Every structure is written in C-alpha cells, then in structure tokens.
Amino acid sequence: MLPRRLMLSVFLIVALGYIALGWARFEMPASPELAEACGFTSADFNHAGHIDYAPTQAWFVSFMRKQEYFSAIAIGLASAFIAFVLSRARRLGAGVASGAAVGAGALALGALCLGCLAPALSVVGLGVASAALAGVPKWMMALNTLLLTGWGTLYLSRTLNACPVMPPQATTAPQHHH
C-alpha cells in the first residue's frame, strides 16, 4: 500500500517551499540585462526605464515566464519518491532504498540546477551543473522526473506487495549443542 498522505504532504511542502524560497530570493532587476535574465521584456519597462510591476507581481511574472513551476513540480515529485522509499526502507533493504533515494536526489538536483535558485546556491558548486544542463527545458526535466519516479513507485510498490525483498531474519534464540 502506498503512503499517499505522506507522499502528497512531502510533495506540497517541498514544492511550496521552493516557490516561497524563490519569492524570498527575488530582487527587482536593476537593469534591462538583468531583467531579461528574469524573463522580462522591453515592454515591461516604463518610460523612466523601471519595471511597471509591484515586487510581488514582478516575481509572479518572472516565475511564470521562466516556468519555475516545472522546477517546483520536479523537486516535489523527487522528494515525494524519496519519502516513499525511506518509509519502506526496512522492507526494501539498504541497497535498494539508498539507490532509489540517490537516483531521486539526482533528479531533484538536476531540476534545482535548471531553476532560478541555482545562482543563489552556487556556493555548493551548482553553477557547473547548471551550465551542463543549460539547454534542457524545464518541462522536460519535470516530465522525466514524473516518469522515473512514477515508474519507480509503481515497481517498488508492486514488489513490496508481491513478496518480501529482504530475506527473513534468523531467530536469535540460542541453540543448544549436545
């Protein structure tokens, strides 16, 4: 049986957390070059050269134009899959659980590197990974994450329901030798 509530809760917390962090890190672009990097066009500027949006509205315009919702979805999906795997780690075994968690973590890292938060997190070396993934569309990363985590969840849940993955534990009762 799938821990649906756990997975949904983790998905929502992580996706909304990503969105909130993006909102908190957003700064109004000071120049047209910086504004272009945030998804703004020349039509968004007034005659004085400033963006015509309030800060929250400017963040939302940038969020939608940069398709950050795909990054939030991908990171949420990967995190929900990790929560599923960790909740079943005892039955799956350490090797299967850690492998699945690392794979989902790689998907989340890829989505994070494509997102607008990657430059803010460059202190941990995400700048190099961001450059390597620069040509990948965010919708493709989200679709890839959905397919891989969906298949992984289906496979592992069917495996867990069909038979135990871990061998049965030996009894710990002392044996008497005659």
C-alpha positions in Angstrom: 0.0 0.0 0.0 1.3 3.4 -0.9 1.7 6.0 1.8 -0.3 8.5 -0.2 -0.7 11.1 2.5 3.0 11.1 3.3 3.9 11.5 -0.4 1.3 14.2 -1.0 2.4 16.1 2.1 6.1 15.9 1.2 5.3 17.0 -2.4 3.3 20.0 -1.3 5.8 21.1 1.4 8.8 20.9 -0.9 7.1 22.4 -4.0 5.6 25.3 -1.9 8.9 25.7 -0.1 10.7 26.0 -3.4 8.2 28.6 -4.5 8.5 30.5 -1.2 12.3 30.4 -1.4 12.2 31.8 -4.9 9.9 34.6 -3.8 12.1 35.4 -0.8 15.2 35.5 -3.0 13.6 37.6 -5.8 15.1 41.1 -6.3 13.7 43.6 -8.7 16.1 43.8 -11.7 18.1 47.0 -11.8 18.9 46.9 -15.5 17.4 45.7 -18.7 20.0 43.0 -19.0 19.2 41.6 -15.5 15.5 41.9 -16.3 15.9 39.8 -19.4 17.5 37.1 -17.4 14.4 37.1 -15.2 12.1 36.8 -18.1 11.1 40.4 -18.6 11.0 42.1 -21.9 11.3 45.8 -23.0 7.5 46.0 -22.9 7.6 45.6 -19.1 9.5 48.8 -18.6 8.0 52.3 -18.3 9.4 55.4 -20.0 11.7 56.0 -17.0 13.4 52.6 -17.5 11.8 50.9 -14.5 9.6 47.8 -14.4 6.0 48.7 -14.1 5.1 45.9 -11.7 4.9 45.8 -7.9 7.6 43.5 -6.4 5.2 40.5 -5.8 3.6 40.9 -9.2 7.1 41.2 -10.8 8.1 38.0 -9.1 5.0 36.2 -10.3 5.6 37.4 -13.9 9.1 36.1 -13.7 8.1 32.9 -12.1 5.6 32.2 -14.9 7.8 33.3 -17.8 10.8 31.3 -16.5 8.5 28.3 -16.0 9.7 27.8 -12.4 6.5 25.8 -11.7 8.1 22.9 -13.6 11.1 23.1 -11.3 8.9 23.1 -8.2 6.9 20.1 -9.5 10.0 18.1 -10.4 11.7 18.8 -7.0 8.4 18.0 -5.2 8.0 14.7 -7.1 11.5 13.6 -6.4 11.1 14.4 -2.7 7.8 12.5 -2.5 9.5 9.5 -4.0 12.4 9.8 -1.6 9.8 9.9 1.3 8.1 6.8 -0.1 11.4 4.9 -0.4 12.6 5.9 3.1 9.3 4.9 4.6 9.7 1.5 3.1 13.5 1.2 3.6 13.3 -1.6 6.1 11.4 -3.9 3.8 13.3 -2.8 0.7 16.7 -3.2 2.1 19.5 -0.7 2.4 20.9 -1.2 -1.1 17.6 -0.7 -2.9 16.4 2.1 -0.7 19.7 4.0 -0.9 20.0 3.5 -4.6 16.4 4.8 -5.2 16.9 7.7 -2.9 20.2 8.7 -4.6 18.5 8.4 -8.0 15.6 10.7 -7.0 18.1 13.0 -5.4 19.9 13.3 -8.7 16.6 14.2 -10.4 15.9 16.8 -7.8 19.4 18.2 -8.2 19.0 18.4 -11.9 15.7 20.3 -11.5 17.3 22.6 -9.0 20.2 23.4 -11.4 17.7 24.4 -14.1 15.8 26.6 -11.7 16.3 30.3 -10.9 17.6 29.4 -7.4 20.8 27.7 -8.8 22.8 31.0 -9.0 21.8 31.7 -5.3 23.1 28.3 -4.4 26.3 28.4 -6.4 28.4 28.2 -3.2 27.8 24.5 -3.2 29.0 24.1 -6.8 25.7 24.1 -8.6 26.9 26.6 -11.1 28.9 23.9 -13.0 25.9 21.5 -13.1 23.7 24.4 -14.2 25.9 25.1 -17.1 25.9 21.5 -18.2 22.0 21.4 -18.1 21.5 24.8 -19.6 19.9 23.5 -22.8 17.4 21.2 -21.2 13.8 22.6 -21.0 12.3 22.7 -17.5 9.2 20.9 -18.8 11.3 18.0 -20.0 13.0 17.7 -16.6 9.6 17.7 -14.9 8.3 15.1 -17.3 11.4 13.0 -16.9 11.1 13.2 -13.1 7.4 12.3 -13.3 8.0 9.2 -15.5 11.0 7.9 -13.5 9.5 8.5 -10.0 6.1 7.2 -11.2 7.7 4.0 -12.6 9.9 3.6 -9.6 6.9 4.0 -7.2 4.9 1.5 -9.2 7.7 -1.0 -9.4 8.6 -0.8 -5.8 5.1 -0.9 -4.5 4.3 -4.0 -6.6 7.5 -5.6 -5.4 6.6 -4.9 -1.8 3.1 -6.3 -2.2 4.2 -9.4 -4.1 7.0 -10.7 -2.0 9.4 -9.7 0.7 12.6 -8.2 -0.8 14.6 -8.8 2.4 15.4 -12.4 3.4 13.6 -13.5 6.6 15.6 -12.7 9.7 17.1 -15.7 11.5 15.8 -16.3 15.0 18.1 -15.1 17.7 17.3 -17.8 20.2 20.5 -19.6 21.5 20.9 -23.1 20.1 22.0 -25.9 22.4 24.6 -28.4 21.2 24.6 -31.8 22.7 
